Amino acid sequence: MSALPISTPKPQNATQKVADALALAIHEHRLSPRTKLGEDEIGEIYNVSRTVVRAALQSLAHVQLVEIQRNKGAFVASPTPREAREVFEARALLEPRTARSAASRATARDIEILKDHITQEHLALDAGDHGRALNLSGLFHIELARIADQDTIGRFIETLIARSSLVIALYWRRESALCESHAHHALVQAIADGDAQNAEELMRSHLVDLNSALDLRDRPVQAQNLRELLQGTP
């Protein structure tokens, strides 16, 4: 059997691949806030042109994961303490109601998906991979918005979750909070039971717990080696 021809990736596919890889590295805290994202270095790591890298960075700037500073280049975004407070205040306004809606709409398949998120999150915790666990936790919240069938609010929540990842990377003071709380288990049970009021209250309490694990003081940035941090990413 002859080998299938290898097609050259389309520019938009290459751009998305680089953007997805960088976003995952940010969400999993392999790239810290304020890290310089050099176009040439990223291009060498992923074997793509500067044009592709620039487009990928622009797309990440659009969702506020990256900040592009004139004459300085691109950096992983770094929310201020004030922005961090606003992010969690906005989540506290939106997500309890989303949890209530999810409890009214969830199917058996939705419950399976949520339980799988929790399983994967705990496997990451058991492996000591807190960055991956936090990313999975964020995806859990995004999945709830999907189940709630709130497209517009869901897009806001997705952006807030992305910002939360940066906030936690900068201001997280109590990693043990990941293991102390079984809020996701209780949430899934309330949603499976169709208990909208309990789901709303549990989400509100969960967000208060997350906020209490933050120390909103500015932190110094440490130099990072992009090639080492991005090694092995897709």
C-alpha positions, -999 to +999 in steps of 0.1 A: +000+000+000+014+034-010+020+060+017-006+088+019+007+121+008+017+145+035-001+178+030+014+211+041-006+225+071-028+255+063-016+287+079-047+289+101-042+254+114-006+261+123-017+293+140-043+274+160-019+247+169+006+272+184-021+292+201-036+260+217-001+248+229+007+281+244-027+284+260-024+249+276+011+258+289-004+289+305-034+272+320-012+244+334+011+270+349+041+260+329+043+295+316+039+320+344+024+355+342+049+381+328+069+355+309+083+370+277+070+352+246+097+358+220+084+353+184+117+339+171+121+314+200+085+302+198+089+299+160+119+277+164+102+256+191+072+248+169+090+251+135+067+278+122+072+313+108+071+345+128+038+354+110+022+323+124+035+330+159+024+366+157-011+355+147-012+330+175-002+356+201-028+380+188-055+354+192-043+348+228-043+385+234-079+386+223-089+362+251-066+381+276-041+353+281-013+374+265-005+411+267+012+427+237+032+458+246+043+483+220+080+481+213+085+454+239+067+423+225+043+398+240+041+385+276+019+361+295-008+383+309-005+394+346-037+405+363-033+431+390-048+424+425-077+447+416-083+427+384-081+395+403-108+406+427-130+417+398-126+383+381-139+364+411-166+390+418-178+385+382-177+347+386-197+350+418-224+368+399-226+345+369-217+309+380-242+302+408-270+309+384-253+288+358-251+259+382-288+263+389-296+262+352-274+232+347-293+213+374-325+219+355-310+207+321-284+181+327-288+147+310-273+114+322-245+118+296-237+153+310-234+138+345-210+112+331-189+139+315-187+159+348-177+128+368-150+121+343-136+156+347-135+150+385-117+116+380-091+132+357-086+161+381-080+137+411-056+116+390-036+148+383-036+156+420-024+121+429+004+125+404+014+159+419+005+177+387-013+207+402-011+227+370-030+201+351-055+197+380-062+234+380-067+234+342-092+205+345-110+223+373-114+253+350-127+230+322-153+216+347-167+251+352-168+257+315-186+224+310-213+235+335-219+266+314-224+243+283-248+221+301-267+252+313-271+261+276-262+297+281-240+306+251-235+343+258-229+338+295-208+307+287-184+328+266-180+353+295-173+324+319-147+309+296-129+342+295-132+346+333-118+310+338-088+319+316-082+350+337-087+329+369-058+306+358-035+336+356-048+349+389-042+316+406-007+314+391+002+347+406-017+348+439-024+312+450-013+308+485-029+275+495-024+246+471-039+223+497-073+239+490-074+217+459-074+186+480-094+200+509-126+207+489-149+182+475-171+210+460-171+195+425-184+161+439-212+178+458-220+200+428-223+170+405-246+152+430-268+183+433-270+186+395-277+149+391-305+152+417-320+181+398-316+202+430-312+237+414-312+256+447-285+234+463-264+236+431-265+274+432-256+275+469-227+250+465-213+270+436-214+302+455-197+286+485-171+270+462-161+303+447-158+318+482-134+290+491-113+296+459-111+333+466-100+327+502-071+307+489-056+338+472-031+362+486-036+394+465-002+409+469+022+416+440+048+389+434+082+392+417+086+375+383+113+348+378+131+343+345+119+312+325+134+292+297+107+289+270+123+259+253+124+239+285+089+248+295+073+241+262+093+209+255+070+181+244+039+203+240+018+196+208 
